[in-house]
Amino acid sequence: MGESNNKIICPDCEAIIEMNVDTAVGDILECSECGTEVELLSKDPLKYSELTEQK
């Protein structure tokens, strides 16, 4: 799980994942650099986790 100062950092490539003002808790965001998906768990404090595929 990642935590940063209002910036979501991709757990794979460490690029910043942009978050819109209307982004809500539970939304899934995708890294524009590598395609990794993260789920927004909380906005204050900012918490998110990487989504992994179930195989």
Secondary structure, 3 states (H helix, E strand, C coil): CECCCCCEECCCCCCEECCCCCCCCCCEEECCCCCCEEEEEEECCEEEEECCCCC
